[in-house]
């Protein structure tokens, strides 16, 4: 049994190839997570900010009191969601990093 069954007995190509090469590598010989984690973080931040703005506008269209409440409480909620998104992405990134380190330290067969 090869040491690296997903890549035909070879260690994963961690830094080789581009984003699309890693994304469409159906042998799973390279990790795509380190390449996309920054993009996903930026997109999640933009989406969260847009949702926040839409909710604030919708609340102000109902009443000024609801608008102020959503403006204040919504900012705290948005920051909590942003922190959860960041922690989740860091968790996935850490798992991939551990896998990379383990694969580098395994004896080659």
C-alpha positions as CSV (number, residue, x, y, z in Angstrom):
1,X,0.0,0.0,0.0
2,X,1.5,3.3,-1.0
3,X,2.2,6.0,1.6
4,X,0.2,8.5,-0.3
5,X,-2.8,6.7,-1.9
6,X,-4.5,9.8,-3.2
7,X,-1.6,10.9,-5.3
8,X,-0.4,7.6,-6.6
9,X,2.3,7.0,-4.0
10,X,3.6,10.6,-4.2
11,X,3.3,13.3,-1.6
12,X,0.8,16.1,-2.4
13,X,2.1,19.0,-4.5
14,X,1.6,21.6,-1.9
15,X,2.8,24.7,-3.7
16,X,2.9,23.6,-7.3
17,X,0.4,24.7,-9.9
18,X,-2.1,27.5,-9.8
19,X,-5.5,27.9,-8.3
20,X,-7.4,26.2,-11.1
21,X,-4.9,23.4,-11.4
22,X,-5.4,22.6,-7.7
23,X,-9.2,23.1,-8.0
24,X,-9.5,20.6,-10.9
25,X,-6.9,18.1,-9.6
26,X,-9.3,15.1,-9.2
27,X,-6.5,12.9,-7.9
28,X,-6.3,15.2,-4.9
29,X,-2.6,15.6,-5.3
30,X,-2.5,19.2,-4.2
31,X,-4.2,21.3,-1.5
32,X,-6.6,24.0,-2.7
33,X,-7.4,25.4,0.8
34,X,-4.3,27.5,1.2
35,X,-4.9,29.0,-2.2
36,X,-8.6,30.0,-1.6
37,X,-8.8,30.8,2.1
38,X,-7.9,34.5,1.5
39,X,-10.5,34.8,-1.3
40,X,-13.2,33.2,0.8
41,X,-12.4,35.5,3.7
42,X,-12.7,38.6,1.6
43,X,-15.9,37.4,-0.1
44,X,-17.5,36.5,3.2
45,X,-16.6,40.0,4.7
46,X,-18.0,41.7,1.6
47,X,-21.2,39.6,1.8
48,X,-21.6,40.3,5.5
49,X,-21.2,44.0,5.0
50,X,-23.7,44.1,2.2
51,X,-26.3,42.1,4.3
52,X,-25.7,44.5,7.2
53,X,-26.3,47.6,5.0
54,X,-29.4,46.1,3.5
55,X,-30.8,45.2,7.0
56,X,-30.1,48.7,8.3
57,X,-31.8,50.3,5.3
58,X,-34.8,48.0,5.7
59,X,-35.0,48.8,9.4
60,X,-34.9,52.6,8.8
61,X,-37.6,52.3,6.2
62,X,-39.9,50.8,8.9
63,X,-39.1,53.3,11.7
64,X,-36.2,55.4,13.0
65,X,-36.2,53.5,16.3
66,X,-35.9,50.1,14.6
67,X,-33.2,51.6,12.3
68,X,-31.1,52.8,15.3
69,X,-31.5,49.5,17.0
70,X,-30.5,47.5,14.0
71,X,-27.6,49.9,13.4
72,X,-26.2,49.3,16.9
73,X,-27.1,45.7,17.6
74,X,-26.5,44.6,14.0
75,X,-22.9,45.9,14.1
76,X,-22.2,43.6,17.1
77,X,-23.9,40.7,15.4
78,X,-22.0,41.3,12.2
79,X,-18.7,41.3,14.1
80,X,-19.5,38.1,15.9
81,X,-20.4,36.4,12.5
82,X,-17.2,37.7,11.0
83,X,-15.2,36.3,13.9
84,X,-16.9,32.9,13.5
85,X,-16.2,32.9,9.8
86,X,-12.5,33.8,10.5
87,X,-12.2,31.0,13.1
88,X,-13.7,28.5,10.8
89,X,-11.4,29.3,8.0
90,X,-8.4,29.3,10.3
91,X,-9.5,25.8,11.5
92,X,-9.6,24.5,8.0
93,X,-6.3,26.1,7.1
94,X,-4.7,24.6,10.3
95,X,-5.9,21.1,9.4
96,X,-4.4,21.4,5.9
97,X,-1.2,22.7,7.4
98,X,-1.0,19.8,9.8
99,X,-1.6,17.4,6.9
100,X,1.2,19.1,4.9
101,X,3.6,18.8,7.9
102,X,2.7,15.1,8.5
103,X,3.2,14.3,4.8
104,X,6.6,16.0,4.8
105,X,7.7,14.0,7.9
106,X,6.5,10.6,6.8
107,X,9.3,8.3,5.6
108,X,9.3,8.0,1.8
109,X,8.7,4.4,0.4
